[in-house]
């Protein structure tokens, strides 16, 4: 079965950096686009970044600060987050659409202190 496990969240000061990781299993990882979403307290879940096979796309709010990457040999997807702001505080989720169904990890908390 499809499993996504996020890690790497934590507490960081504004302006700092974090690198999130997502370990994927249960499907042919290299064949699928992977996504990161986030959900802040009291807000809806929102798109952050997507990676296809060799390139990514980003929400305007993170463009230029976040970088998504993947390692197909390890079935891993990453989100490098730089210049973090208090508005980036949220639970971050890894996501894949596989067999026309959305799959989500359990999420990892990122808290940015001002």
Helices and strands as residue ranges (DSSP letters): E 3-7, E 10-13, E 18-25, G 29-31, E 34-39, E 46-51, E 56-58, E 66-71, E 76-81, G 86-88, E 90-98, E 101-104, E 108-113
